[in-house]
Amino acid sequence: MAAAGALPAAGLESVRALSALFREAQPRQTAEESVFRNVLEILTSASSAIEQSCKDSCGQAALDTCLLLIAECFRCLRNACVECAKNQHVMRNLGLISTSVHLIKLLHGLQIKEELLLTALRCSLQFLGNIAAGNGDSQNSIWKCAFPDLFLTCLTYSDEKIVTYCCMVLFTCLNSERVRELLDPGNLTVAFHVLRVYKEQLDSEWSFLIVTEHLLKCPELVKALYAKLSNQERVTLLELMMVKLSDKDSVISEEMNVFVRHADFLAVCFQEKCGAVLKLTAAADAEDEEALVTVRLLDVLCEMTSNNDQLEHLQAFPGLLETAVDTLRLTHLAGKQDVNIFTATHAVTGQEEISHPAVGFKSHLIRLIGNLCYKNKENQEKVYDLDGISLILDNCSIDDNNPFVSQWAIYAIRNLTEQNEQNQALIAQMEQKGLADSSALERMGLEIQQRDDKLILRSVRKKPS
């Protein structure tokens, strides 16, 4: 095949033929360096032509021809890199990476938004992605030439494909050391733009991977980024963290320490902002953004306390349990004082799904309290001192605004009473005085028995319903 020969003068058809040829593995493997040197010469000439056109305001036809040729050159190089380390190495040593980055910046400076320009930019970024794939040296070279300017430029482009290909290049080049470079105030904007891309283009797999596989592995970066985000963007970041936490298989053991540090930060955020959720009692504030952040923070803390490593850490976190109990008391009180999303409700006939951001909030508070008391005597006693047991028992009825609240209440009471005679005795006394619903205790699989002069709480087999 002729692919190994020298490229004729800068003919569009010749480059196009090479692009087609390099779709096959054998021509890629046998391509000679002179082919890529000639493509480099074409791109260098094209750069000069574009720079001159900016000065001389040359005709559109000449610019269109130049853009067509640039796009085809990048297609050729893109195809030649596929699963071919030899070609990646040759192109890098020829300086094609720095030439490409320079050309991308030139193309961005053109004051036109036509399809030919967009195609040239897309193909250039695809080439950078392919030359970087599985090649550390190429990744180093791209990072030196392109970071942060090229990423700042392309991540904010109005064309979705350009943004997607830019994310692909960024993901391919990132490693733990480079993620830390994003902590620099001037570079933090790159991380910010990636999150915004995910928020605005939910089908963007590359932006999702950048956040979950790279950014979330740096607690300092997450903390710095969180401080700069709007409340809506914070919700997006917390939702991505939930996705990562929920996928137990994807969190490797080395990442557990990272998430313990995330847990510290998010617990503080929850403690600071938990009161914002009370804004949701007013129908007009059902979409209050600060309150929505509080809801998501609680979701993440519930997920974190379902993991043993993070659970033990959060069980000892100063004030977190107290905050959860106090917030449960405040929301419970708010629901009793007026009819709102925190008011317990049960429609006998209705199957209508309630759509409100605070649906399940009290359930999740009880879940968090139950988790924090799991096999933890000190926290069991804290809830006793905070009068939290009666509060939980008061939330064990079916509530359409809090799906599964009775199940989480059962779970919390079991964790509060396990090997804790003081808490068992309190519930037994409450039942005798009519302060605890015996039918509710029965549903929990618990019953009160009198032994000598003491009332004791014991587990029984639940009766079939």
N, C-alpha and C positions, 0 to 999 in steps of 0.2 A: 504494500500500500504506500501511497505517496506521502503519507503524513510525516514521515521522517525527513523529508527533503526541506529545502529552504522555501520560505514563503515568498511568493512573487510580490512585486511592488504593492502598495497599499490598496489592493482591490477588495471591495466589500464581498464579492462573490467568492473570492479565494478564502477569506476568513470564515465565511458562512459554511463552505465545504469542510473546512477543518473542524468547525464546531460540531457538525454532523458526524464526522469521522471519530471524534473523541468521545462519542457516546459509547463506543465499543472498547473493551478492555485492552485488546491486543495493540491497536494503534496508540493508545495512551502509553503503554509500556515501552514502545519502540520509538516514541517521539524524541527527536534530537534537540539539544539546547538551542540550536540556531532558529528553530521554529519559534520558541518563546522570546528569543532576542528580537526577532523581527516584529512580533506582536508588541513588545515593549517599545520599539521604535515608532510603531503606529500610534500607540497611546501617548508617547512623548510629543509627537507631532500634533496630535489632536489637542493636547493640553495647550501647546503654543498657539494653535489656531483659535481656541476658545478665548485665551487671554487677549489675543489680537482683536478678536471680534468684539470683545467688551470695550476696547479702546476705539475701534473704528466704526462700530455699529454696522457691521457687514450684513448682507442680505440674509433673510430667513432660510432661503434654499440652501445656502452654504452651511449654515448652522445645522439644519436638519440632516444633511449628508454626514456631517461630522458626528452628530449624535447617534445616527444609525450605525456608523462604523465603530464607535466606542462601545455601544451595547453588544455588537457582535464579537468584538475582541474579548469582552468580559465573559460572554457565553462560552467562547472557545477556551479561555483559561479556567473558567468554572468547571467545564466538562473534563478538562485534562487533569484536574486535581482529584477526581473521584477515585478513592481507594488506590492512590498512586503516590506513595511517599517520595519516590524519585522526582516526579514532576514538581511536587510541593517544594522540595529542597532546591531544585534548579531555579524555579521562579523566585523564591525568596532571595537566593544569592544574586540574582540578576537585579534585584531592587524593585520587583514588581509590586510589592506590598506598599512601599512608600510612594511609588508613582500612583498607585490606585487611590490611596488616601488623599493625596494632593488633588487628584482629578475629581474625587467626590466633593471635596470642598469647593472646587471651581464650579462644578455642576450646580451645587447648592446656591452659589452666588448668582446664577443666571436668573434674570427677572422674568422667567416664563414658567408656566405650569402645564405644558403640553405633554401628551402621552410619550413622545420620543424621549424627552428628558427623564420622565418617570421610569421608563423602561431601562435607560442607561444606568440610573441610580440603583434600581432593583438588581440588575445583573452584576453591578460592581460589588454590592453587599453580599450577594450569593457567592461570588468568587472569594471574598474574604472569609466567609463562613466555611467554604470548602477547603481553602488552603490551610485553615486553622484546625480543621477536624482531625483529632488524634495526633496533632503535631505541635509539641511544646515549643519548639524553636519559632514556628510561625506565629503561635499565640503570643510569644514574647515580643516578636517584631511588630505585630499589630498593636499590642498594648502600648509600646513605646511611641509608635507613630500616631495612633488614633485616640488615646485616652487623655483627657475626657472629651475633647472638642467634638470629634466625629459623633460620639454617642449623644452628646447634648444636642447636636444638630439634628440627627436622624430620628431620635426618640420622640421629637416634637413635630415631626413632619406630618403634613396633612394627608399623606397617602398611607393607608393601612399596611400595604405590602412592604413598603420601605421600613415602617416601624417594626413589623414582624421580623424582617431579615436582619435589622439592626439588633433586635433582641437575641436572635440566633447567634450572631457574632459575639455579642457581649457574654451570653451564657457559656459559649465555647471557650472564651478567653479567661473567664473568672476562675480564681482559686482562692484559698483562704487568705493568702497574703494580699492579693489584689482587692478582696472584699474590704480589708482594713483600710486600704487607700480611700475608699468611699467615705471614711470618717472625716476626711479633710473637708472643711466647710464649703469649699468650692466644688468638691466632687460629690457631696451629699445629694446634690440636685439630680445626679444620674439615678441614684436609688429612688428618689422621689418620682422621677419621670417613669421609671419602670412600674412602680405601683399604680401610677395614674393610668398607664397603658392597660394594665390588668383590669382596673376598675371600669375603663371606658370600652375595652374590647375583651369581653369575658371569654371569648373563644381563643384568646392568645395564649397558646401553650407555652411559648418561650418565656413570656413575662412571668407566668405562674411558676415555671421551673427556676427562674432566677431568684425569685423570692423564697420559695420553699427549700431549694437545694443550696442556696448560697447566703442570701441576706439574713435569713432566720438563724444561721449558724454563728452570727456575731451579735451577742447581746448588746454590746456598746453601740453598734450601728442601729439596732432596732430602737434603742432608747433615744438616740439622737434623732432618728427619723420620726419617731412617734411625736416628739416635741414640736416638729415642724408641720405635722399633718393637720388638716381640717378634721372635724369630727366624723364626717362621712368617710374620709380616707382612713381614719383610725378603725372604723368598723370594718372596712375592707381588709386591712392588715390583720385584725383579730380573727376574721373569718378564714384567712389563709393559714393562720396559726392553728385554728381549729381543725382544718383539713389535715395538716401535718400531724397533729397530735392524735387525731382519730385513726390515722393509718399506722397502727402499731408496728407493722412490719417495716415501715420506711424510716422509723426513728432508731438508728443504730445506737449501740451502747455508748459510743464516744459522745453522742449528742445529748445524752441524758443530763450531763453536767450543765450543758448550755441551757436546757429547758428549766433546770432548777434556778438558774440565774434569771431567765425570763419570768419565772414564777414570782421571784422577789419583786421585780419591777411591776408586774401586773397586779400583785396583791396591794402594793402601795397605791397604784392608780385607782383600784376599786375602793379602797378605804377613803381616798380623797373625793371620789365622785359618786359614791353610792346614793347620797341624798338626792341626786339629780333625777332619779327614777320616780320620785314623788310628783314630778311635773306631769307625769302621764295620767294622773288622776283627772286632769282637765281634758275634755274631748278635743279642745282646740290645740292642745299640745301633744297630741298622740304621735306626732312625728318629731318631737323634740330631739335634736341630734345628740346633745350631750347625754340625754337619758338613754338613747339607743346604744351609745358607747358603753354605758354602765351595764346594760343588758348583755352585751357581747362579752364584756370583761367577766361577768359571772359565768357565762357559758364556758369560757376558756378555763377558769379556775375549777369548775366542776370536772372538766375533762382532765385537767392536770392532777386533781386529787384522786382520779381513778387509776393513776400510775403509782406504784409503790414508792419509787425514788422521790418523785415530786410530792407525794402525799406526806411522807415523813418530814420533809422540809417545811411544807406549808402547815402541818399540824403544830409546829413550833414557832410559826411566824407571829411576831408580836401583834396582838390586837385583831387579827383576821377573824377568828371565831367570834369575838365580841361584836365586830362590825356586822357579821352575817346575822347574828341573833337580833341585834338592834334594828337592822334593816327589815328583818322579818316582822318585828313588832310594829315598826312604823307603817309598813305597807298593810299589815293586818288591821291596824287601827284606822288607817285611811279608808279601807274598804268597809269598815263598820260605821264610820261617821257619815258616809255619803255613798250613793250608788256610783261605782266607777269600775275600772278594769281590775281592781284589787278586791272587789266585793265577790264573795263566793256565790255562785249561781249554778243552778241545775235545771235544765229544761227537760220536763218529763217526756215530751214528744219530739222536741226539735233535734234534728241531726245537723243543723246549720253550723258550719265551721266558723269560729270566731277569728277574725283577722285583726290582730293588734300586736304591736311589738312587745308588749309586756305579758302576753299570754305565756303562762308557764314560769313566770319570774319567781313567784313564791315557792313553786315546786322545786326550782333549782336552788333557792336559798336553803330549803330543808335538805335537799340532796347534799349541798356543800357542808352543812352542819353535821349531817350523818357521816359523811366521809371524814371530816376532821376529828370525829369522836371514835373512829374505828380503832378498837383495841388501844385506846389512849385514855388512861384513867384521869390524867390531869384535865383533859378537855371535857370529859364526862362531868367532872366536878364543876368546871367553869359554867357549863350550861345549867347545872343545878343552881349555882349561885346567881345566875342571870335570870332565873325563873323562866328558862327557855323550854322546859319540858311541858309545862301546861300550854305554852304557846304552840308547840308542835301538835299536841293532842287536840288543840282547838282548830287545827287545819287538816284533820284527817278524813273529812267528809268529801264526797264527790263534788268537784268544782269544775265546771266547763271552762272557766278562765285559767285553770291550772291542771291540765291533763296529768294523770298519774300522781296527783298530790297525795292521795291516800297511800299509794304504794311507797312513795318516798318517805312519808311519815312513819309507816311501819318499819322501813329500813332504818330510819334515824332512831326510833325508839328502841329497836333491837340493839343498835350500837351503843346507845346511851345506857342501857340496862345490863349489857353483857358483863358479868362478874362485878356488878356494882350494886351492892345491897342497898345503899342509900337511895339511889335513883329508883330501884324497884319498890322500896318501901314508900317513897313519895307518891308513885303512881297508884299503889294499893290504897293509900290513905285518901287520895283524890277520888277514887272510885267509890269508896265507902261513904264519903261525904257527898256523893253525887256530882263531883266536879269533873269526873272523867266518865265518859260514856262506855258502859260495860259492853255494849254491842260493838263499839269501835274497837275495844281491846280484843274482843272475840275475833273480829275480822283480822286483827294483827296476829292471831294465834296465841294470845295471852289470856290468863285468867287469874283472878285474885283468890287466894286460899288463906284461911286462918290456921296458923300453927302455934299452939300455946297462946301467948298473948300478942303474937305478932301477925301482921298481915304480910303475906309474901306474894310476889308476882312470879308466875311460872309459865313456861311454854307448854302449850297443849297442841294436839293435832287439830288443825282447822277442820271445822265441819264442812262437808260438801255443800255448795250453794245450790 
